[in-house]
Amino acid sequence: MSASLEGLAVVGAPRRLTRAERAYRLLLRAYPAAFRAVYEREMTLLFRDQCREADAGTLHFWMAVIWDVARSAPALRAEAWRARGDENTRTLGAIMKIAAMLTVLLGVFVAFGAVADGVAGQQQGFGSAHLLSVVLGGLAGASLLVAGVALLRSGTSGRRTATIASLASLLLIVLVRLVFPWMSIFSQLVGYGLPIALLITLHWPRQRGPGLA
């Protein structure tokens, strides 16, 4: 009889260990995924050793385990969120730099296009309405140029200047269409699309809440 009881105790020990390990793995979910990928196996093996050395069925044992996780996991989570935020900021900064250089180039294109069209219009004897629309188109291109240069600057002031310049460029293009619609389809796409794209990019939410892994 005693031999059978000892056998049951031996069989029951691995079962208790398995249940304890499952509970511990659930606690490890409090750590970031990248941290678990590197250290979860080692931590689980260490937990097994602790279970063999101590009684895993006591409240004191689990209070110590939970306290260890609660003491270290939040700091690692915060560090992972900061790293993710820094990476997103660097990516957004690179995109903004590319958008700024593209805006500068297209602003120069619109401005020179307006000058070229103005010269051609004068040679063909177009009236004052055409000349006014050409001037407005040149100002729209100059506004895009200002927006692109402002985007190359970091900080709130650069974004504010880029926003004002983009709005001014969009308004000027609308006035050009109302006064004398001389612009080509491509120039219209640049004149309307680029300021709108810049405004969306400038005012898109910068930071979303970090998702749990």
N, C-alpha and C positions, 0 to 999 in steps of 0.2 A: 504493500500500500504506500509506504513512504517513498519507494523507488518511483512509483507512478506519479506521485505528487511532485517529486523532484523533476521528473521528465516534463510535466506540464509547466513547471516554473521556467525550465530552460526554453520551452517553446514560446511561452508567453513573453519572455524578455525581448526577443527580436520584434514581436508585434508591438510592444510598447515603444521600442526604439523607432520603429517605422512611423508610428503615429506622431511621436515627438518630432521626428525629422520633417514630416509633412507640415506640421505646425510651424516649425522653424523656417522652412522654405517660404511659407506664406508671409512670415515676418520679414524675410529678406526682400520681399517686393517693395518695401519702403525705400530701398536703395535705388539709385539710378540704374538704368539698364546697362550702361557701359561699365559701371562698377561691378554689377553682378556678373557680366560676361567674363571679367578677369578674376574675380575673387570668390564667386559663389561656391565653387567646388572646394576650395581650401577652407572656407568658413564652415561648410557643411561637414567636412572631415573633422575639423576641430570641434564642432558641436557633438559629433558622435563620440569623440574621446571624452568630452565633458559628461555626456550621458552615462558612459561606462564608469567614470570615476565618481559621479554624484547620483543622487536619486532624482531622475527626471520627472517623477510624479509629484514632487513637492511644490508648494506655492513659492517657497523661497527661491528655488532653482529658476522658475519661470519669471519671477519678478526681476531677478538679476539679468536674465536673457533679454527681457523686454526693455529694461532700463538701458542696457548696452546699445540696443537698436535705436531707441528713442534719443539717446545721447549723440549718436554719430550720423544717423541717416538724414536728419533735416539739414545739417551742414553740407553734406555731400550733394543733396538735392539742390540746395541754393547755389552751390558752386557749379553744378551742371547747368542750371538755368542761366547763370551769369555767362558761362562759356557759350551757350547757345545764343544768348542775346548779342554777345560780342561778334559772333560769326555772322548773324543776320545783319548787324550794323555794317560790318565790313562789306558784305555782299551788296547791301543797299547803296553804300557809298560808291562802290565800283560802278553800279548801274547808273547812278546819278552823274558820275563823271563822264561816262559814255554819252548819256543823254545831253549833257552840257556841251560837249564837243560837237555832237550832231546838230544841236540847236544853233550853235555859233555858225557852223558851215551853212545851214539852211537859211539862217538870218541874212548872211552875206549874199546868198543866192537870190533871195527875195528882193533885197535892196538893189543889187546890181540889175536884176530883171526889171525892176521898176524904172531905173535910169535908162536902160536900153530901150524899153518900150516908150519912155518919154521922148527920147531922141527920135525914134521912128515915127512917133505921132506928130512931132513938130514938122518933120519932113513931109508928112502927108497932109498937113494943114488941119489937124484935129483941133477942136475948140478948147475953151477954158475948163469945161467939165472933165475932159480927158486929162488935162494937165493936173487938175486938182486930185483926181483919182490916182495918178501916178505919184504925186507927192505923198498922198496918204499911204500908198503901197510901200514907198521908200521908208516912211516912218514905221510901218508895220514890220518891215525887215529889220530896221534898227532896234525896234523893241524886242524882237526875237534875239538879236545879238546881245542886248543888255541882259535878257533873261538867261542866255547861255553863260555869259561871263559871271552873273550872280550865282548860278548853280555851281560854278567852280570854287566858289567861296563856301566855307563851312560855317555852320551856325544858323541861328534864327534869322539874322538880318539878311543873309544871302537868300534864304527861302522866301522871305517877305518881299524882297526886291524882285525876285524871279516871278512871284505870284502877280505883283502889280504890272510888271512888264508883259507877262503872258496875257493878262486881261486887256491891257492897252492894245497889244498886237491883234487880238481877236476882235476888239471893237473897231479898230482901224480897217481890218479886212472887210467887216460888215459894211462900213461906210464906203469903201472902194466899190463894193458890189452895188450899192445904192446910187452912187454918183455916176460911175461909168465902168461897166463890167469888162475890163480889158484883160483880166488875168486868164492864163491858160488853166486847163483842168489840173495839171500837176501843181501849179502855183496855188490854186484854190485848196487842193488837198493839204499842201504844206501850211497854207495860211490858216485854215480852219482846224485841221487835225493836230498839228504840232502844239499850239497853245492849249487845246483841250487835253491832249495827252500829258502835257507838263503839269497842268492844274491837277489832274487826277493823281499823277505821281507824287506831286508835292504834298497833297493833302490826304493821301492814302494812310490808313492807320499804321503808325510806325511800329508798334509793339503789341502783339496779341498775348493773351494769357498763356503761359507755358503749359503745354499738355503733359500729363503724367505718362511716363513710359510704361 
